[in-house]
Structures are given as structure tokens and as C-alpha cells.
Amino acid sequence: MKHPDLSSTTLFIAVFCGFLTPFDLSAVNIALPAIAAEYSLDAVSLSWISSIYLLASAAFLVPFGKIGDIYGRKRVLTLGIGLFTLASGCMILSLTSGMLIASRFCQGIGAAMIYGTAVAILTSVTNPAKRGHVLGIYTTFVYLGLSAGPCLGGILTSMFGWRSIFLINIPIGLLIIVLIGRYLRGEWADAAGERFDRKGAVLYGVSLTAVMVGFSELPQITGFIALVAGVVLFGLFIFIEHREQYPLLYISLFMKNRVFACSNLAALINYGSTFAITFFLSLYLQYIRGFDSLTAGFILVVQPLIQAVFSSYAGTLSDRIEPGRIASLGMGIIAAGLIILSFLSPDTPLAELMVILAILGLGYALFSSPNTNAIMSSVERRYYGIASGTLGTMRLLGQMFSMGIAMMIIAVVIGKVEITPEISGQLMSAMSIGFQIFSVMCVIGIVFSLVRGNMREDISSEK
């Protein structure tokens, strides 16, 4: 089915969606010290500002991806943009840290509805021969959102306060809703008539919540109990899904499709080993190096800016060269950058840090677009929603796992105290340990990326 106008319109809408949620995620990281100062938050509580968003997004992404497949992806996308925009307004009005975290949770649910549908719709209307190129453009705007986050977030926080970050979301969200209503014709519900797996959705969400709470409570006994409970519940979820007629998550895709399984595992490990980098470096630049949020934002923008520059090229390249090879190269570059970061010190020259961030940005660009192309090209059209939702879930689970590791390290090394210059030594130790763990994870991810199989024949046959 070829709809050039529809494809162009969908891409235009998708890139706005791709920009919105990562912008918010990265902008908040740069504002964390300002938020901590206003609400007197300790280190662990502060990390929940980022983690609760990721938890909500991860817990609801697969369910809403499936709901979109059954009842219509455009409908879910529109409602998701609306919820995200409304929650952003509530965050501006938050009077307590509890209200802020609750609004952030709702914002994460809206983000899940966006993640689970935007790429699926875009893939549905795109010619398979141009899929890598289009996904590369989409990924470029995702990274532009990440790029603008630290920079614009630093400017807004410095000049107007941290609440101004969420004010930006409102006009963008309203614009997307207008564009969808006016220009995105048709509906996509390739699994219409299937039954929604409510039991699986509850098990999935509860298991992820238990794991994240467990990370934050370590090394207390309650943390270990929550972690074990989460793992057991997730195992039960897998067991039930494998026997469900209309499962929330198609386990068979992982069991029968090696490219799909290994590409998703590579994505999980990649995001799990990289997301907390910005969290740690934001604290490092502001608490240890003494920079304000504006300066820290300009420094951190190097990484996603390089990603944005090279992502479209990497996506186009994956239409001609085996995507797995390009993605594996990207993962190797990331691993090298993480190893160098583990030796970061309070006296590291800023030029050296920015070079490291550029290396990481190049690695991300070479990994993300080709890996997305491999995943979306490895499944039939009727599974696009599931594949998109699964990829988004791997990203969010990886990011959640990354923040979980960061929270665990902070809880053990620093404890539930406010971050001040007096504990800069503990913060540096926590960062070093984190980067070492992430380096090992990234090396493991290279293995999964390399053994996924050859996609060239499949892509050629689609053309």
C-alpha cells in the first residue's frame, strides 16, 4: 500500500512526537538540582523524578501498544498526547514533591501511549525499501529532542525556573493534536477483534514496579524482597503469556525470530548501560564542578547533538549494509566511551569530557537507527504495533534498569541524604562504579548484536 502524501504527513507528525518526549526527559535531568533545592529532596528521592516517568512509561507501553493494535493506533496516540500535555500543566502547578511525582507518573503514561503507536503508524505507511531512511529521520528528531533538552532546559531553568521546562510541552502537544486531527486520515487497527489481556497487563505493571522499588530500597531487606517479588511475578507473566491466545506480549516472536529477539535484547542492554550517564554527569557538572544549569546544559548537549547529526545517515546506510554490523560497531564505540568515563575526576579538562561525549553520541547514532530498522523489518505488518511497542519497552526497561542501578549505587554509597559539596567524594565513587558496571553491560550487548543473524536477504526480498 503506497500513500506518498500520507507517508509524508505521518512522518511530519511522528517527528514532532519523537521530539517531545525525549526533550522532556533530558531537560528534567538538568533541572534536578533546582528541584531538589525547592523541595529539599535527598539523593534517592531526587532520582525518582526521572525514574517514576520511566516506570510509568515502561509499565503501560506494551498494554497501550496492544490496545492501539485492537482499537486504533491513531486514537491511542491522540489520547496520549492529550494526557502528556495535561500532566505537564499539572507539574507546573505542583505545590509539593508528592504532587510533582504523581504528575510525572501521569506524564509517563501519556508518553507510553505515544511510544507504542507513533513508530507503528509510521512503519505501516512507509515503503519497506525506504524504511531505514524514514526511521533514521525519526531517530534524528528523537536525538534533537535530547539535544535541545539539556541546552534549552538549562536556559529555561536559569532564567525562568524549572517549571518553565514543562510549559514548553503544552504548545507542542496542542500543535500535534491539531495536526493529527486535521491531516492524519484513516485508522490503523490490524488486530481488531482480538481480546485485550487484562491479567497480563496487571502482572506486567506490578512486576516492573516491584523491581524499581526494590532497587531504590537496597541494601535494606525490603529492597531484596521487592526485587525477588518483581522477578517472580515477571516470570509468571512470561509463563502465562506463552499460553494466552491473544497475549499482551508475543513471546513466540522472541522464541522463533532470532533477529527480533537479539535486536531487542541488544537495545535493552544498550539503553540499560547508557541512560544514567546524563543523570550522573548532570550532578557531576553542577555539584562537583560548580557550573550552573545553563553551562552544564551546553556541555551535555554535545552527545545528543552528534547523535542527531549522524542518525539519519546511519539509518540510510542500514538500507544498504547489514544493520546488525553497523549497530554492533556503534555498541563497541559506546563501550569505549564508557570505559574512558570510568576514569573521570574532578580535574578532568572540559575539552576531554566533551570529546568523550562526542564519541558516545557517534556510537548511539550508529546503533539506534540500524537496530530499529532490523527490528521493524523482521516482523509481518500485523505485528508492527507489537514490534514498535516491544522496542519502546526495551528502551524504557533499559532506561529504567539504568536508573535502577544508579539509584542502588547512590543508596549504598551515598545514602538518603541531600547532595552537598561535603559528599562530593562519595558522588565521584558512585559515578565511577556506575560507569564500570555499564561498560561491562555494553560489552555483553555487543555479543547479542553480533549473533542476531543476517537481515540482508529479508530486506532484499521485501524490496
ROZA-619259 format. One line per 5 residues: number of its first residue (from 1); their letters; for each residue x negated, y negated, z negated of C-alpha. Coordinates in steps of 0.05 Angstrom, whole numbers, plus 5000, padded with zeros to 4 digits. Layout:
<recs>
NUM	a	X:Y:Z  ...
</recs>
This chain:
<recs>
1	mkhpd	5000:5000:5000  4968:4936:5024  4992:4869:4998  4938:4817:5012  4978:4758:4983
6	lsstt	5000:4799:4923  4928:4823:4911  4901:4752:4913  4955:4726:4867  4945:4784:4818
11	lfiav	4870:4772:4817  4882:4698:4802  4927:4716:4743  4882:4772:4719  4821:4728:4715
16	fcgfl	4859:4679:4671  4877:4738:4626  4806:4762:4629  4781:4694:4606  4830:4682:4549
21	tpfdl	4818:4739:4500  4742:4743:4502  4737:4668:4496  4777:4670:4432  4736:4729:4406
26	savni	4668:4697:4417  4689:4627:4397  4712:4651:4329  4644:4682:4314  4611:4614:4319
31	alpai	4663:4584:4272  4656:4637:4217  4611:4594:4171  4662:4537:4175  4719:4584:4159
36	aaeys	4680:4615:4101  4667:4545:4072  4740:4525:4074  4768:4589:4043  4706:4607:4000
41	ldavs	4702:4676:4032  4649:4728:4014  4609:4763:4067  4654:4824:4073  4719:4784:4074
46	lswis	4689:4738:4127  4674:4798:4172  4748:4816:4170  4765:4753:4211  4733:4788:4271
51	siyll	4748:4860:4250  4823:4853:4239  4831:4826:4310  4793:4886:4338  4830:4935:4294
56	asaaf	4899:4910:4317  4876:4909:4390  4848:4980:4386  4908:5008:4348  4960:4980:4396
61	lvpfg	4925:4982:4463  4938:5054:4482  5011:5052:4459  5024:4989:4498  4987:5016:4558
66	kigdi	5035:5075:4558  5096:5030:4545  5074:4989:4606  5070:5052:4649  5141:5072:4627
71	ygrkr	5178:5006:4624  5137:4960:4667  5067:4931:4662  5086:4860:4682  5138:4858:4626
76	vltlg	5088:4880:4574  5035:4832:4600  5083:4773:4595  5104:4790:4525  5031:4800:4505
81	iglft	5011:4731:4530  5070:4702:4492  5052:4736:4426  4979:4717:4433  4998:4644:4445
86	lasgc	5047:4643:4387  4997:4675:4339  4945:4623:4359  4993:4569:4338  5004:4604:4271
91	milsl	4929:4606:4259  4925:4531:4267  4978:4524:4212  4947:4575:4164  4941:4548:4093
96	tsgml	4908:4609:4062  4858:4662:4084  4914:4714:4079  4957:4675:4129  4897:4668:4174
101	iasrf	4881:4742:4175  4955:4761:4185  4960:4713:4245  4894:4741:4271  4925:4812:4267
106	cqgig	4985:4790:4308  4938:4757:4358  4902:4824:4365  4968:4859:4381  4980:4808:4436
111	aamiy	4910:4820:4462  4924:4895:4464  4985:4883:4508  4942:4841:4555  4884:4891:4557
116	gtava	4928:4950:4572  4963:4921:4633  4923:4867:4669  4869:4912:4698  4920:4967:4713
121	iltsv	4963:4918:4755  4901:4891:4789  4877:4961:4807  4946:4981:4833  4947:4925:4885
126	tnpak	4874:4929:4907  4847:4967:4966  4803:5023:4938  4746:5003:4985  4744:4934:4952
131	rghvl	4758:4956:4881  4687:4947:4855  4683:4877:4884  4750:4856:4854  4734:4886:4786
136	giytt	4667:4851:4789  4703:4784:4798  4749:4801:4739  4690:4821:4696  4655:4756:4715
141	fvylg	4712:4716:4685  4712:4760:4623  4639:4741:4614  4655:4668:4630  4703:4671:4571
146	lsagp	4648:4700:4529  4601:4646:4555  4648:4589:4541  4665:4616:4472  4601:4600:4434
151	clggi	4587:4536:4471  4658:4506:4472  4672:4536:4404  4611:4502:4375  4631:4435:4406
156	ltsmf	4703:4440:4381  4683:4463:4311  4631:4409:4305  4676:4353:4329  4747:4373:4310
161	gwrsi	4742:4431:4262  4751:4506:4272  4827:4502:4282  4816:4467:4348  4789:4532:4377
166	flini	4858:4564:4374  4892:4502:4402  4857:4516:4469  4893:4583:4474  4962:4551:4476
171	pigll	4959:4513:4543  4921:4571:4576  4973:4621:4551  5031:4579:4574  4999:4570:4642
176	iivli	4991:4645:4651  5064:4658:4633  5086:4607:4685  5041:4638:4738  5067:4708:4723
181	grylr	5140:4686:4726  5132:4647:4790  5082:4685:4832  5075:4758:4808  5131:4792:4845
186	gewad	5151:4864:4831  5141:4911:4773  5094:4969:4760  5122:5029:4721  5090:5091:4752
191	aager	5110:5134:4692  5183:5111:4689  5228:5163:4656  5175:5193:4611  5186:5194:4536
196	fdrkg	5144:5150:4491  5103:5188:4440  5121:5152:4375  5089:5203:4330  5023:5199:4367
201	avlyg	5025:5123:4364  5033:5123:4288  4978:5174:4277  4931:5137:4323  4941:5070:4289
206	vslta	4937:5097:4218  4873:5136:4233  4838:5075:4261  4860:5032:4203  4834:5083:4153
211	vmvgf	4766:5085:4187  4758:5010:4188  4779:5002:4116  4731:5057:4098  4673:5020:4130
216	selpq	4689:4956:4092  4693:4992:4025  4627:5031:4029  4589:5050:3987  4649:5056:3939
221	itgfi	4683:5124:3934  4746:5094:3963  4707:5078:4026  4686:5151:4035  4757:5175:4022
226	alvag	4786:5127:4073  4734:5147:4125  4746:5221:4116  4822:5210:4118  4815:5170:4182
231	vvlfg	4772:5223:4217  4820:5279:4196  4881:5240:4220  4847:5225:4286  4831:5299:4294
236	lfifi	4904:5315:4281  4923:5263:4333  4878:5297:4385  4908:5365:4368  4980:5340:4375
241	ehreq	4966:5301:4439  4937:5361:4473  5004:5397:4465  5050:5338:4478  5090:5339:4543
246	yplly	5085:5263:4550  5024:5246:4509  5002:5177:4488  4931:5194:4510  4918:5245:4564
251	islfm	4866:5289:4531  4865:5331:4595  4833:5272:4632  4773:5279:4585  4771:5355:4590
256	knrvf	4779:5362:4665  4748:5298:4692  4674:5293:4675  4665:5225:4708  4723:5196:4669
261	acsnl	4701:5227:4603  4627:5209:4607  4641:5139:4634  4688:5124:4576  4640:5153:4525
266	aalin	4585:5110:4554  4630:5049:4548  4647:5067:4476  4573:5073:4457  4553:5011:4496
271	ygstf	4603:4966:4461  4590:5001:4395  4517:4984:4399  4524:4912:4423  4585:4875:4398
276	aitff	4559:4858:4328  4498:4824:4359  4534:4758:4366  4562:4765:4295  4493:4775:4266
281	lslyl	4459:4722:4308  4512:4670:4292  4497:4680:4218  4422:4681:4232  4422:4616:4271
286	qyirg	4466:4578:4222  4448:4606:4154  4374:4624:4164  4351:4576:4218  4396:4519:4193
291	fdslt	4427:4500:4260  4496:4471:4264  4552:4507:4302  4541:4465:4364  4467:4483:4371
296	agfil	4479:4556:4354  4534:4559:4407  4488:4532:4461  4435:4583:4443  4482:4642:4443
301	vvqpl	4514:4622:4509  4452:4648:4546  4473:4721:4540  4544:4718:4569  4523:4666:4620
306	iqavf	4473:4715:4650  4528:4768:4648  4575:4722:4687  4522:4707:4740  4506:4780:4755
311	ssyag	4572:4817:4742  4604:4803:4809  4541:4825:4845  4536:4888:4804  4609:4905:4819
316	tlsdr	4599:4896:4894  4535:4937:4891  4572:4994:4858  4616:5000:4921  4553:5019:4960
321	iepgr	4508:5053:4908  4526:5106:4857  4559:5067:4799  4530:5114:4746  4459:5098:4766
326	iaslg	4470:5023:4762  4506:5029:4695  4450:5073:4667  4398:5021:4687  4439:4969:4652
331	mgiia	4443:5011:4589  4368:5020:4589  4356:4945:4594  4404:4934:4535  4366:4986:4493
336	aglii	4301:4950:4507  4331:4884:4485  4358:4914:4421  4291:4944:4403  4259:4875:4410
341	lsfls	4314:4843:4368  4300:4890:4310  4234:4852:4301  4268:4784:4295  4242:4740:4239
346	pdtpl	4258:4670:4211  4199:4643:4251  4216:4674:4319  4209:4619:4372  4277:4600:4402
351	aelmv	4249:4608:4472  4234:4681:4456  4303:4692:4427  4335:4662:4489  4294:4708:4535
356	ilail	4318:4768:4494  4390:4744:4502  4380:4737:4577  4353:4809:4580  4415:4833:4543
361	glgya	4460:4794:4589  4430:4825:4651  4438:4894:4620  4511:4882:4604  4525:4857:4675
366	lfssp	4493:4919:4707  4532:4965:4661  4603:4938:4656  4628:4927:4727  4599:4992:4756
371	ntnai	4624:5032:4696  4694:5003:4703  4692:5019:4778  4672:5091:4762  4729:5100:4712
376	mssve	4785:5069:4754  4762:5106:4817  4761:5174:4782  4837:5179:4770  4901:5181:4811
381	rryyg	4945:5119:4818  4996:5145:4768  4942:5145:4715  4918:5073:4727  4954:5047:4665
386	iasgt	4926:5104:4622  4856:5094:4651  4858:5019:4641  4885:5028:4570  4833:5081:4555
391	lgtmr	4776:5038:4580  4802:4979:4539  4808:5025:4480  4736:5049:4487  4715:4976:4489
396	llgqm	4755:4957:4428  4738:5020:4390  4665:5007:4405  4670:4935:4383  4709:4956:4321
401	fsmgi	4657:5010:4306  4601:4959:4317  4633:4911:4267  4646:4970:4220  4572:4986:4220
406	ammii	4557:4913:4208  4607:4910:4151  4578:4973:4120  4507:4946:4123  4528:4879:4094
411	avvig	4567:4913:4038  4508:4957:4020  4451:4907:4029  4485:4841:4010  4549:4859:3974
416	kveit	4613:4819:3964  4580:4751:3953  4581:4686:3992  4524:4679:4043  4476:4625:4018
421	peisg	4403:4608:4033  4384:4646:3970  4403:4713:4001  4370:4700:4069  4321:4757:4057
426	qlmsa	4378:4807:4049  4412:4780:4111  4349:4789:4152  4342:4861:4125  4415:4875:4143
431	msigf	4404:4849:4214  4341:4890:4224  4375:4954:4201  4434:4939:4245  4393:4928:4308
436	qifsv	4353:4992:4295  4417:5033:4289  4445:5000:4352  4381:5015:4391  4387:5090:4376
441	mcvig	4461:5089:4395  4445:5056:4461  4393:5108:4479  4445:5162:4466  4493:5124:4511
446	ivfsl	4443:5128:4569  4449:5204:4566  4525:5202:4575  4518:5151:4631  4469:5196:4669
451	vrgnm	4507:5261:4664  4575:5234:4688  4566:5263:4758  4565:5233:4828  4621:5185:4848
456	redis	4597:5171:4919  4636:5227:4952  4701:5209:4916  4696:5135:4933  4679:5151:5006
461	sek	4739:5197:5012  4785:5141:4986  4760:5094:5038
</recs>
